[in-house]
Amino acid sequence: MITLGITGSFADLAGTFMPDVPEWLFHDSAAALVVDGTVVAAVEEERLNRLKHSNLFPASAAKACLELAGVRAEDVDDVAFFFGEDYANLEVGHEYLKFPDVPVLSARELLTTRLTEALGREFQHGDVHFTKHHRAHAFGSFADSGFDSALAVVIDGNGEAEGVSVFDCADGGMKLLHSYPDQHSLGHLYLALLPFLGFRRFDEYKVMGLAPYGDPSVYRDCFRPYYALLDDGGYTMNSGAVVEHLLHAGFAPRRRGEPIRQQDSDLAAALQATLEEVERHLLSHWARQTGAARLCLSGGVAHNSTANGRVLQWGLFDEVFVHPASHDAGASAGAAQHRQAEVTGGRRGKGLVNAFLGPDLGGPDAVRAELAGWRAFVDVEEIAPGEEARYAASAVASGQVVGWAHGRSEFGPRALGHRSILADPRDAGSRDRVNAMIKKREGFRPFAPAVLAESAREVFDLTATKARLDFMGCVVDVRPEWREKLPAVTHVDGSARVQTVHRDTNPVMWELIDGFRAATDVPVVLNTSFNNFAEPIVQSVGDVLRCLVTTTLDLAVVPGHAVRRKPGFRAVLHTADVVLHPATRLREVATADGSVTRVVSFRTQGAKPVAVSEPVFGLLRAAASGPTSAAARGLPADEETLDALLLLWEHRVVDFRVR
């Protein structure tokens, strides 16, 4: 049986469904292909359309999954969507109220229309099946865990009307034990407080990284009156009241880009402590009530790796599985797995071996052909096949920051060694350099260590609770004797979000770390996602090269090649054709003094605008109509022009092509 799982809204860049679908509506678009219960391909749409957290219909992702599996659209037996049909129609209905000129179609009609457009096969209404959101999360995490039985707990913003759901799972069935209403959502609590800290939706992970710098006791009394821990694992949470309390108490919200204040760290610490207290209360009850020895966690809050680490420390379960794609993208696979279980009477496929489910980077020949178009920007060195890991390990050991890409991409938000930036964990300067010069992100945010599985217990306190740590889902303590040896990956509280790398499931990454160990006696490398501040994790060779050229990475290693920026590459920007991203928006904004500010950004909510000069704005307007360059438009080849062009490239609103 072949099932295509879908998450995301029904909109596209052209606005043919609705002109301005909000970013929260069915966010994290993805497609997954499940064959006889096993996920064989899965990819988020953002990796292909290059828009972070894209909620546009995953047309490209669906096509990529079929190509990866060698499956024709005609071979797909059915399609599974990651929310219930009534709820999907309700959300779509709210959008229609905003746009009275848009024809009204049901969610089922929209799905069949979009699938037919994307895959070239006429999909019928009966081909589409809807799965309750938390069931998609829970069944996917249980199926991928490989456990015979488990308690599956989903914690997120909301499903249909649930903020938390608890399921009893066993071969042959899944039973809902209890759901907690979304008005008490823990995910919504986190979301409500993000603006106080100068963050926005999807920045929850930043709060988690900031929390260890704070004292939770400073603001705990701002939370305690507005939640309660009840009998039988129940709880209440009034996020709105917490917001009102903080405003009345005079907490001045930090503005985006302003320095982090101690009060921000203290509030983040109190928020994290509150989340952990409620989660422990909830999980403790259900561990006692069911006697379950194993726990599967999913839903967006399950990406809170600090809380997951606490779950291991609490010792409530013998074994814990945190799904590597616990956010809504992962529900694409879960919905498809659940649909097949409905047909087969609960049968599951094989457990998840690794998370490398996305499109392949290509072999040396394909990479060589792609590199040929970038010769104006990069210098290329050939590497003998099979020697890439050794080459990269040597570069990291010598202090270089390396972009590393090979094989199929990871499914989920963590770079696990197929699309990674790697650096020396022994040098605190590695952390500071990657934060400031490559990621251009806040300095408080930690980086993860990737460690040889054989050495993990030597370096980290892994607790007695067993867990799959190869997906970078849990924060654990670095052993005291290793903290000074690993300053670049040890957080301020002595912890780290560890990734264990196994020779049998991640062999090339294992070989790379082992090569670093042979050179340094340290079985650990710094591993972070291969991208800059403005883009999703790189997918293609072209994405790799854009990131290399527009950051201070020392080099990138791809199949058969090591690549470095040409020292004078900036001069090429003057004569190269400017190409606008399909989602780029150009705006002229009148200011109070009568002047005009010209800005460029993506047509997505929360996109950060880039101010440009009138000549550069004119260049971009011309480029929207056809190929042109700064030289062709008469702009000078001076530092100001080149700086402006490079800044736009860094923000990914434009690309450059050399004829």
C-alpha positions in Angstrom: 0.0 0.0 0.0 1.3 3.5 -0.9 0.1 6.6 0.9 1.1 10.2 0.4 0.9 12.2 3.6 0.4 16.0 3.4 0.8 18.9 5.8 0.4 22.6 4.9 -2.2 25.1 3.7 -3.6 25.1 0.2 -2.0 28.4 -0.9 0.8 29.0 -3.4 3.1 31.9 -4.2 0.7 33.1 -6.9 -2.1 33.5 -4.3 -4.5 31.4 -6.4 -6.2 30.0 -3.2 -6.1 33.1 -1.0 -3.9 36.3 -1.4 -2.6 36.4 2.2 -2.8 33.2 4.1 -1.5 33.7 7.7 1.7 32.0 8.5 0.2 30.0 11.4 -2.4 28.3 9.3 -1.3 24.7 8.8 2.3 25.7 9.1 5.4 23.6 8.4 4.3 22.2 5.0 5.7 18.8 4.2 5.0 15.6 2.2 5.9 12.0 3.2 5.5 8.8 1.3 4.6 5.6 3.3 4.9 2.2 1.7 3.4 -0.7 3.6 3.7 1.2 6.9 7.3 2.4 6.5 8.3 6.0 5.7 10.5 5.8 2.6 10.7 9.6 1.8 9.8 12.8 3.6 10.8 16.4 3.0 9.6 19.9 4.1 8.5 22.3 1.5 10.7 25.0 3.0 13.8 23.0 1.9 12.7 23.4 -1.7 11.0 26.8 -2.0 13.6 28.3 0.4 11.0 30.0 2.7 11.5 29.2 6.4 8.5 27.5 8.0 6.6 27.7 4.7 3.0 26.8 4.9 2.4 26.9 1.2 1.0 23.7 -0.4 3.8 21.1 -0.6 3.7 20.6 -4.3 7.4 20.3 -4.7 7.8 18.1 -1.7 5.2 15.7 -2.9 6.9 15.4 -6.3 10.3 14.9 -4.6 8.9 12.1 -2.5 7.6 10.2 -5.5 10.8 10.7 -7.4 12.9 9.4 -4.4 10.8 6.3 -4.1 10.5 5.7 -7.9 6.8 5.8 -7.6 4.4 7.3 -10.2 1.4 9.4 -9.1 -0.8 6.7 -10.5 0.7 4.2 -8.0 -0.5 6.2 -5.0 -3.4 4.4 -3.3 -4.6 7.3 -1.2 -3.6 10.6 0.4 -3.7 11.5 4.1 -4.1 15.0 5.6 -2.9 15.9 9.0 -6.1 17.4 10.5 -9.7 16.3 10.7 -12.0 17.3 7.9 -14.4 19.4 10.0 -11.5 21.3 11.5 -9.8 21.9 8.1 -13.1 23.2 6.7 -13.5 25.5 9.7 -10.1 27.0 9.3 -10.6 27.4 5.5 -14.0 29.0 6.2 -12.4 31.7 8.4 -10.2 32.6 5.5 -13.1 32.9 3.1 -14.7 35.4 5.5 -11.7 37.7 4.9 -11.9 37.4 1.1 -15.5 37.6 -0.2 -14.3 37.5 -3.9 -12.6 34.2 -3.6 -14.6 31.1 -4.7 -15.6 28.8 -1.8 -14.2 25.3 -1.9 -14.0 22.7 0.8 -10.8 21.4 2.2 -11.3 18.1 0.3 -11.9 20.0 -3.0 -8.8 22.1 -2.4 -6.7 19.1 -1.7 -7.7 17.2 -4.8 -7.3 20.3 -6.9 -3.8 21.0 -5.6 -2.7 17.4 -5.9 -4.0 17.2 -9.4 -2.1 20.4 -10.4 1.1 19.2 -8.7 1.3 15.6 -9.7 -0.5 15.5 -13.1 -3.0 12.8 -12.0 -6.7 13.4 -11.5 -7.3 12.8 -7.8 -10.8 12.1 -6.7 -12.5 13.1 -3.5 -12.4 9.5 -2.3 -8.7 9.4 -2.6 -8.3 11.9 0.3 -8.5 10.9 4.0 -8.3 13.2 7.0 -6.6 12.3 10.3 -7.1 14.0 13.6 -4.0 16.0 14.3 -2.9 14.5 17.6 -3.6 11.0 16.2 -1.2 11.8 13.3 1.5 12.9 15.7 1.0 10.1 18.2 0.8 7.2 15.7 3.8 8.5 13.8 5.9 8.7 16.9 4.8 5.2 18.1 5.3 3.6 14.7 8.8 5.1 14.3 9.9 4.2 17.8 9.9 0.5 17.1 8.4 -0.1 20.6 5.9 -3.0 21.0 3.8 -0.8 23.3 4.1 2.7 24.8 2.4 5.7 26.1 2.3 8.3 23.4 2.0 11.9 24.6 1.4 14.8 22.2 2.2 18.3 23.5 1.8 21.3 21.2 -0.1 24.5 20.6 -3.3 22.7 19.6 -4.7 19.8 17.6 -8.3 20.4 16.8 -9.3 21.5 20.2 -6.7 19.8 22.3 -3.4 21.1 23.7 -2.2 17.8 25.1 -3.3 14.2 24.2 -2.3 10.9 25.9 -2.7 7.6 24.0 -2.1 4.0 25.0 -0.4 2.4 22.0 0.2 -1.3 21.3 0.5 -3.4 18.2 -2.9 -3.5 16.6 -4.3 -0.3 18.1 -4.1 3.1 19.7 -6.5 4.2 22.4 -7.0 7.8 23.5 -6.8 8.0 27.3 -7.3 11.7 27.8 -7.0 15.0 26.1 -6.5 18.4 27.7 -8.2 21.4 26.1 -6.2 23.9 24.1 -7.3 26.8 26.3 -4.7 25.4 28.7 -2.1 24.8 26.0 1.6 24.7 27.1 2.6 25.5 23.5 0.4 28.6 23.5 2.0 29.7 26.8 5.3 29.7 25.2 3.9 31.5 22.1 2.2 34.2 24.2 5.5 35.2 25.9 7.7 35.3 22.9 6.9 39.0 22.2 8.1 40.0 25.7 11.5 38.7 24.8 11.7 40.3 21.4 11.1 37.0 19.6 8.3 35.9 17.2 6.5 32.8 16.2 8.8 29.8 15.6 11.5 31.3 17.9 10.5 29.2 20.9 13.9 27.4 20.7 15.6 30.7 21.4 13.8 31.0 24.8 15.1 27.5 25.7 18.7 28.6 24.9 18.3 31.8 26.9 16.7 30.2 30.0 20.0 28.9 31.6 21.3 32.4 31.9 18.4 33.4 34.1 17.1 32.9 37.6 13.6 31.4 37.4 12.7 32.6 40.9 12.6 36.2 39.8 9.4 35.8 37.8 7.9 32.5 39.0 5.3 34.4 41.0 4.0 36.0 37.8 3.0 32.5 36.7 1.9 30.7 39.8 -1.5 32.4 40.3 -2.5 31.5 36.7 -2.0 27.8 36.6 -2.9 24.9 38.9 -1.9 21.3 39.1 -5.0 19.2 39.7 -5.7 15.6 40.7 -5.4 12.8 38.2 -2.7 14.6 36.2 -4.9 17.5 35.3 -3.8 21.1 35.1 -5.1 24.6 34.1 -3.1 27.3 32.4 -4.2 30.9 31.7 -1.6 32.3 29.3 -3.6 35.5 28.7 -3.6 36.2 32.4 0.2 35.8 32.6 0.5 38.3 29.7 -1.8 40.8 31.5 0.1 40.4 34.8 3.5 41.1 33.2 2.1 44.2 31.4 0.5 45.5 34.6 3.8 44.8 36.5 5.6 47.0 34.1 7.7 44.4 32.2 8.9 46.4 29.2 9.0 44.1 26.1 12.4 43.8 24.5 12.4 45.0 20.9 13.8 42.7 18.2 17.5 43.4 17.7 18.0 45.1 21.1 20.5 43.6 23.6 19.4 40.8 25.8 18.7 42.1 29.3 19.0 40.1 32.6 15.2 40.4 33.0 14.8 38.6 29.7 16.9 35.7 30.8 15.0 35.6 34.1 11.6 35.5 32.4 12.8 32.8 30.0 14.0 30.7 33.0 10.7 31.1 34.7 8.8 30.1 31.6 10.9 27.0 31.1 10.6 26.1 34.8 6.8 26.4 34.6 6.6 24.2 31.5 8.8 21.5 33.1 6.7 21.6 36.3 3.4 21.0 34.5 4.9 18.4 32.1 6.3 16.4 35.1 3.0 16.5 36.9 1.2 15.3 33.8 3.7 12.5 32.8 4.0 11.3 36.4 0.3 10.7 36.7 0.1 8.8 33.4 3.2 6.7 34.2 1.6 5.7 37.5 -1.9 5.2 36.0 -0.8 3.0 33.1 2.4 1.4 34.3 3.9 2.1 30.9 7.6 1.5 30.6 8.1 3.4 27.4 7.1 6.9 26.3 6.8 8.4 22.8 6.8 12.2 22.7 5.7 14.4 19.8 4.1 17.7 19.0 5.9 21.0 18.8 6.7 21.2 22.5 8.6 17.9 22.1 11.3 19.9 20.4 12.0 21.5 23.8 15.1 19.4 24.2 15.8 20.8 27.7 12.4 19.6 29.0 13.1 16.2 27.2 16.4 16.0 29.1 14.5 16.5 32.3 12.1 13.6 31.4 15.2 11.4 31.2 16.4 12.6 34.6 13.0 12.1 36.2 13.2 8.4 35.6 9.5 7.9 35.1 10.0 5.5 32.2 12.5 2.9 31.2 12.8 4.2 27.7 11.9 7.4 25.9 11.6 8.1 22.1 11.4 11.8 20.9 10.4 12.0 17.3 13.0 13.9 15.2 10.2 15.7 13.3 7.9 16.3 16.2 6.6 19.5 14.8 3.7 19.7 12.3 5.8 18.6 9.3 6.3 15.2 11.0 2.5 14.8 11.0 2.6 14.3 7.2 4.2 10.9 7.8 2.1 10.2 10.9 -1.1 10.8 9.0 -0.1 8.5 6.2 1.0 5.8 8.7 -2.2 6.1 10.6 -4.3 5.8 7.4 -2.5 2.6 6.5 -3.1 1.2 10.0 -6.8 1.9 9.6 -6.8 -0.2 6.4 -4.6 -3.0 7.7 -6.0 -3.3 11.2 -3.2 -1.5 13.1 -0.2 -3.0 11.4 2.9 -0.9 11.4 6.0 -0.8 9.3 9.7 -0.8 10.4 10.8 1.6 13.1 12.8 4.6 12.1 16.4 3.7 11.3 17.6 7.3 10.6 16.1 10.6 9.6 17.8 10.8 6.2 14.5 10.8 4.2 14.9 13.8 2.0 16.3 14.3 -1.5 19.8 13.3 -2.3 22.6 15.8 -3.0 23.8 13.8 -6.0 27.0 11.9 -6.7 30.4 13.5 -7.8 29.4 13.8 -11.5 26.1 15.6 -10.7 27.9 17.8 -8.2 30.7 18.6 -10.8 28.1 19.7 -13.3 26.5 22.0 -10.7 29.8 23.5 -9.7 30.6 24.4 -13.3 28.1 27.3 -13.1 29.7 28.7 -10.0 33.3 29.1 -11.2 33.1 32.9 -11.1 32.4 32.7 -7.3 34.3 29.7 -6.1 37.5 27.7 -6.4 37.1 23.9 -6.6 39.4 21.1 -5.5 38.7 17.5 -6.4 38.7 14.9 -3.7 39.1 11.2 -4.3 35.8 9.3 -3.9 35.4 8.1 -0.3 38.0 10.6 1.1 35.6 13.4 1.8 35.2 12.5 5.5 38.9 12.3 6.1 39.4 15.7 4.3 36.7 17.4 6.3 38.0 15.9 9.6 41.5 17.2 8.9 40.1 20.7 8.1 38.0 20.8 11.3 41.0 19.6 13.4 43.1 22.5 12.0 40.5 25.0 13.2 38.5 25.6 10.0 34.7 25.9 10.0 33.4 23.5 7.4 30.1 23.2 5.6 29.5 19.5 5.1 26.9 18.0 2.8 26.3 14.6 1.3 23.6 12.0 0.7 19.9 12.4 1.5 18.8 15.4 3.7 17.4 15.1 7.2 13.7 15.2 7.9 13.1 17.6 10.8 14.7 20.8 12.1 18.1 19.2 13.2 21.1 18.8 11.0 22.4 15.3 11.9 25.4 15.1 9.7 24.1 15.3 6.1 23.6 19.1 6.0 25.8 20.4 8.8 28.3 23.1 9.7 31.2 21.5 11.6 33.8 23.1 13.8 36.3 22.3 16.6 34.5 22.0 19.9 37.7 22.6 21.9 37.9 26.2 20.9 35.3 28.7 22.4 36.2 30.9 19.4 34.5 28.4 17.1 31.2 29.0 18.9 31.6 32.8 18.8 32.6 32.8 15.2 29.8 30.6 13.9 27.3 32.7 15.9 28.5 36.1 14.9 29.9 35.7 11.4 28.0 32.8 9.8 24.7 32.5 11.5 24.6 36.2 12.6 22.5 35.1 15.5 22.3 35.8 19.2 25.5 34.9 21.1 23.6 33.2 23.9 22.5 30.3 21.7 24.4 27.1 22.2 25.7 24.6 19.6 25.3 20.9 19.7 28.0 18.2 20.1 28.0 15.2 17.8 29.8 12.4 19.5 30.8 8.9 18.6 28.2 6.6 20.1 31.0 4.5 21.6 32.3 7.5 23.6 29.0 9.1 24.6 28.9 7.9 28.2 32.5 8.9 28.7 31.8 12.5 27.8 28.1 13.0 28.8 25.9 11.9 31.7 23.3 9.9 29.8 21.1 8.9 32.8 19.6 5.5 33.5 16.7 6.2 31.2 17.3 4.8 27.7 16.7 7.1 24.7 17.5 7.5 21.1 20.0 10.4 21.2 21.0 10.2 17.5 18.3 12.7 16.7 19.6 15.5 18.9 16.3 15.6 20.9 17.5 15.8 24.5 19.8 18.1 26.6 22.1 16.2 28.9 24.9 17.2 31.2 28.5 17.3 30.0 30.6 15.5 32.5 32.6 18.0 34.6 36.0 16.7 33.5 35.0 17.4 29.8 33.5 20.8 30.2 36.7 22.8 29.9 37.8 20.5 27.0 34.6 21.3 25.0 33.8 25.0 25.6 32.3 25.5 22.2 29.4 23.0 22.8 29.0 23.2 26.6 26.2 25.6 27.6 26.5 28.0 30.5 24.8 25.5 32.8 27.1 22.7 31.8 24.6 21.0 29.5 24.6 20.1 25.8 22.0 19.0 23.2 23.9 15.8 22.3 23.8 13.8 19.1 25.2 10.3 19.2 26.5 9.1 15.9 26.4 5.3 15.2 28.6 3.6 12.6 25.8 1.5 11.3 23.1 4.2 10.8 25.2 7.3 10.0 28.5 5.8 8.7 30.0 8.8 6.8 29.5 11.2 9.7 30.9 8.5 12.1 34.0 8.3 9.9 34.4 12.0 10.0 34.2 12.3 13.8 36.5 9.3 14.2 39.0 11.1 11.9 38.8 14.1 14.1 39.3 11.9 17.2 42.4 10.3 15.7 43.9 13.8 15.2 42.8 15.3 18.5 41.9 12.6 21.0 38.5 14.2 21.2 35.5 12.1 19.9 33.3 15.1 19.4 32.7 17.8 16.8 30.5 21.0 16.9 27.5 20.3 14.7 25.0 22.9 13.7 22.6 23.3 10.7 24.1 24.3 7.4 22.3 27.6 6.7 22.6 31.3 7.4 20.2 33.4 9.4 17.7 34.0 6.5 17.1 30.5 5.1 16.1 27.0 5.9 18.8 24.3 6.0 20.5 23.8 2.7 19.1 21.2 0.4 20.9 21.3 -3.0 24.5 22.0 -4.1 23.3 25.4 -5.2 22.1 26.1 -1.6 25.4 24.9 -0.3 27.3 27.3 -2.5 25.1 30.3 -1.7 25.7 29.7 2.0 29.4 29.4 1.4 29.8 32.5 -0.7 27.6 34.7 1.6 29.1 33.7 4.9 32.6 33.3 6.4 32.7 29.6 6.1 36.2 28.4 5.4 35.1 25.8 2.9 32.4 23.4 1.9 32.8 19.7 1.3 30.4 18.0 -1.1 30.7 14.6 -2.9 34.1 14.5 -4.6 34.9 18.2 -4.0 36.2 20.8 -1.6 34.9 24.3 -2.4 36.1 27.8 -1.3 35.1 31.3 -2.1 37.2 33.2 -4.6 38.9 36.1 -2.9 37.5 38.6 -5.4 34.0 37.2 -5.8 32.3 40.4 -4.8 33.3 42.1 -8.0 31.3 39.5 -10.0 28.1 40.8 -8.4 28.4 43.9 -10.5 28.1 42.1 -13.8 26.0 39.1 -12.8 22.3 39.0 -13.6 20.0 39.7 -10.6 17.3 37.2 -10.1 14.5 37.8 -7.6 13.1 35.0 -5.4 9.4 34.4 -6.4 8.3 35.6 -2.9 10.3 38.8 -3.0 8.3 42.0 -2.4 9.5 45.5 -3.3 7.9 48.4 -1.3 8.2 52.2 -1.2 7.2 53.4 2.2 6.4 57.1 2.9 7.8 58.4 6.2 6.5 61.2 8.4 9.0 63.7 7.1 7.8 63.2 3.5 10.8 61.1 2.4 10.5 57.6 1.0 12.1 54.5 2.3 12.6 51.6 -0.2 12.6 48.2 1.3 12.9 44.6 0.1 11.6 41.5 1.9 9.7 38.2 1.4 6.0 38.3 1.1 5.6 36.4 4.4 4.5 37.6 7.8 7.3 38.7 10.0 9.8 38.9 7.1 12.6 41.3 8.0 12.8 44.1 5.5 16.1 45.3 3.9 16.4 49.0 3.1 18.1 49.9 -0.2 19.0 53.0 -2.1 16.9 54.3 -5.0 19.4 53.1 -7.7 19.4 49.6 -6.2 15.6 49.6 -5.9 15.4 50.6 -9.6 17.7 47.6 -10.4 15.5 45.2 -8.6 12.4 46.6 -10.3 14.0 46.1 -13.6 15.1 42.5 -12.6 11.5 41.7 -11.8 10.8 42.0 -15.5 13.8 40.2 -16.9 17.5 39.5 -16.6 19.7 42.5 -15.9 22.7 43.5 -13.8 24.0 46.4 -11.9 26.5 47.1 -14.7 23.7 47.1 -17.3 21.7 49.6 -15.2 24.7 51.9 -14.9 25.3 51.4 -11.2 28.9 52.0 -10.2 31.2 49.1 -9.2 32.0 50.7 -5.9 32.0 49.3 -2.4 28.6 50.7 -1.5 26.9 49.0 -4.4 28.7 45.7 -3.9 27.8 45.8 -0.2 24.2 46.4 -1.0 24.0 43.5 -3.5 25.8 41.1 -1.1 23.4 42.1 1.7 20.4 41.3 -0.5 22.0 37.9 -1.4 22.6 37.2 2.3 18.9 37.8 2.9 18.1 35.4 0.0 15.6 37.8 -1.6 17.8 37.8 -4.7 20.1 35.4 -6.4 22.9 36.0 -9.0 23.5 34.3 -12.4 26.6 34.5 -14.4 26.0 34.2 -18.2 
